[in-house]
Amino acid sequence: MKAVFENNVTFNTNEDFRSQFNSDWAGKLLIVVDEVLLNRREDSERLKNLSTTFTYKVEAKGKDRTEIAFFAKFVLCSNNEYLPILIDAGETRYWVRKIMPLQSDDTNFLQKLKAEIPAFLYFLTQRELS
């Protein structure tokens, strides 16, 4: 994802997401939480709020909070497929995908993916949306 989004993506932990200090990720376009385990109600409510808000208060350690425009989208990755985060029935703010493991090891897989980026970006820019 860094190869596509560069400095507009950040990779966080559960603790980063729960911390009151958020200046390192609040201004990013894409926030990835790896091995997510945000199964407390307050985690779920915070994520739902962040998914729909237009502004957010940024707080850095030892600095006053400031309000910024907030455009971030979240990618939550987990091997825990049963309860990585609380999702209420009927909730429409999540798109859950189960990714199957690769059939075989390919030591050049990442390089092959990076080589496809220009074609993928071209496809996205030329795609008609209805």
C-alpha positions as CSV (number, residue, x, y, z in Angstrom):
1,M,0.0,0.0,0.0
2,K,2.9,2.3,0.6
3,A,4.0,1.8,-3.0
4,V,0.6,3.2,-4.1
5,F,-0.3,5.8,-1.4
6,E,3.2,6.7,-0.3
7,N,3.0,9.2,2.6
8,N,-0.8,9.2,2.6
9,V,-0.9,5.8,4.3
10,T,0.1,4.8,7.8
11,F,0.3,1.4,9.5
12,N,-0.9,1.4,13.1
13,T,-1.4,-1.0,16.0
14,N,-4.4,-1.3,18.2
15,E,-2.7,0.8,20.8
16,D,-2.1,3.6,18.3
17,F,-5.8,3.7,17.5
18,R,-6.7,3.8,21.2
19,S,-4.2,6.5,22.1
20,Q,-5.3,10.0,22.7
21,F,-2.3,11.2,20.8
22,N,-3.1,10.9,17.1
23,S,-1.1,13.5,15.2
24,D,1.0,10.8,13.5
25,W,-2.1,9.3,11.8
26,A,-5.0,11.8,11.8
27,G,-3.9,13.5,8.6
28,K,-3.5,10.4,6.5
29,L,-5.8,9.2,3.8
30,L,-5.5,5.5,4.6
31,I,-5.1,4.1,8.1
32,V,-4.2,0.4,8.3
33,V,-4.5,-1.4,11.6
34,D,-2.7,-4.7,11.4
35,E,-3.8,-7.6,13.6
36,V,-6.7,-5.6,14.7
37,L,-8.4,-6.5,18.0
38,L,-10.8,-3.6,18.7
39,N,-13.6,-5.6,20.3
40,R,-14.6,-3.1,22.9
41,R,-17.8,-1.1,22.4
42,E,-16.0,2.2,22.7
43,D,-13.5,1.1,19.9
44,S,-16.4,0.2,17.6
45,E,-18.2,3.5,18.3
46,R,-15.0,5.5,17.8
47,L,-14.3,3.8,14.4
48,K,-17.9,4.4,13.3
49,N,-17.6,8.1,14.2
50,L,-14.3,8.4,12.4
51,S,-15.7,6.7,9.3
52,T,-18.3,9.3,8.8
53,T,-16.9,12.5,10.2
54,F,-15.7,15.5,8.2
55,T,-13.5,17.0,10.9
56,Y,-11.4,15.6,13.7
57,K,-9.4,16.9,16.6
58,V,-5.7,16.2,16.3
59,E,-3.6,15.9,19.5
60,A,0.1,15.7,19.7
61,K,1.9,15.1,23.0
62,G,2.5,18.4,24.8
63,K,0.5,20.5,22.2
64,D,-3.0,21.9,22.1
65,R,-5.6,20.0,20.2
66,T,-6.5,21.4,16.7
67,E,-9.3,20.6,14.4
68,I,-8.6,19.4,10.9
69,A,-10.5,18.2,7.8
70,F,-10.6,14.4,8.1
71,F,-10.8,12.2,5.0
72,A,-9.3,8.9,6.3
73,K,-10.5,5.5,5.4
74,F,-9.6,2.4,7.5
75,V,-8.3,-1.0,6.5
76,L,-8.5,-3.4,9.4
77,C,-6.5,-6.6,9.0
78,S,-6.9,-9.6,11.3
79,N,-6.4,-13.4,11.4
80,N,-9.2,-13.5,14.0
81,E,-12.2,-13.9,11.7
82,Y,-14.8,-14.2,14.4
83,L,-14.4,-11.1,16.5
84,P,-11.7,-8.6,15.5
85,I,-14.2,-5.7,16.0
86,L,-17.8,-5.4,17.1
87,I,-20.1,-4.9,14.1
88,D,-23.8,-4.5,14.9
89,A,-26.4,-6.3,12.7
90,G,-27.4,-4.1,9.8
91,E,-24.3,-1.9,10.0
92,T,-23.3,-0.6,6.6
93,R,-20.0,1.1,7.3
94,Y,-17.9,-2.1,7.0
95,W,-16.9,-4.2,4.0
96,V,-15.6,-7.5,5.3
97,R,-13.4,-9.7,3.1
98,K,-12.0,-13.1,3.7
99,I,-8.7,-13.4,1.9
100,M,-7.6,-16.9,1.0
101,P,-3.9,-17.8,1.5
102,L,-1.7,-17.9,-1.5
103,Q,-1.5,-21.4,-3.1
104,S,2.3,-21.3,-3.3
105,D,5.2,-19.3,-2.0
106,D,6.5,-16.8,-4.5
107,T,9.6,-14.8,-3.3
108,N,9.0,-12.3,-6.1
109,F,5.3,-11.7,-5.3
110,L,5.8,-8.2,-3.9
111,Q,7.9,-7.1,-6.8
112,K,5.3,-8.5,-9.2
113,L,2.6,-6.5,-7.4
114,K,4.6,-3.3,-7.6
115,A,5.2,-3.8,-11.3
116,E,1.4,-3.9,-11.8
117,I,0.8,-0.5,-10.0
118,P,1.0,1.7,-13.2
119,A,-1.6,-0.5,-15.0
120,F,-3.8,-0.6,-11.9
121,L,-3.8,3.2,-11.5
122,Y,-4.5,3.6,-15.2
123,F,-7.5,1.3,-14.9
124,L,-8.8,3.3,-11.9
125,T,-8.5,6.6,-13.7
126,Q,-10.2,5.3,-16.9
127,R,-13.0,3.4,-15.2
128,E,-16.5,4.8,-15.7
129,L,-18.6,5.1,-12.6
130,S,-22.3,5.0,-12.8
